[in-house]
């Protein structure tokens, strides 16, 4: 049997993790698991049920039985909630903040982390998230912490949203990114954190290709 390889790619919103993780997974021919999509789908479930994302009791009442599935269609991850493909819906701007809020709840994290560990133990994958190297997979074969300045991350997200046809206020977006960073770094349980043994890559002045090459060099070592 070939050895299962797990690559942890953590970092704040808009650092370029998902773009890099997708390319890496294709180059290495392994799965890409976008763990943020799982928290986003959980937020969509709460919004659908009318449960406030900070209502621990309300969220507890559905989290254990949540019908959340990650499937791969033509190599791309699709996220299904209650049998419905919510891959586009989870990217809507209002879901971003709701996902950050709901991900603070311990019951949510325990459920998601359990699902992520099961997937990672059954196949080689690149996982992008916030706590993969520090909490979900402390023994991952490779750990990277990908970051960039708030301005650079706002520029990237702004461009992406405008290209998708969203009407966005640049300053409000920057504030939202800062607020999400704060939430993600300061939650009590398994916060956004650079693992001690992670390789830090500041992508502020790097192209996607340069980031991918920097990571591939380490993986080939
Ligand atoms: O990576 P993203 O922007 O799609 O993630 C959405 C939110 O989910 C993010 O604000 C924090 C949370 N998240 C998390 O807490 N842990 C992860 N491993 C991935 C995402």
Boltz pocket constraint, residues with backbone or C-beta under 6 A from the ligand:
constraints:
  - pocket:
      binder: B
      contacts: [[A, 13], [A, 14], [A, 35], [A, 36], [A, 37], [A, 39], [A, 40], [A, 96], [A, 99], [A, 100], [A, 103], [A, 128], [A, 129], [A, 130], [A, 131], [A, 132], [A, 180], [A, 184], [A, 190]]
      max_distance: 6.0
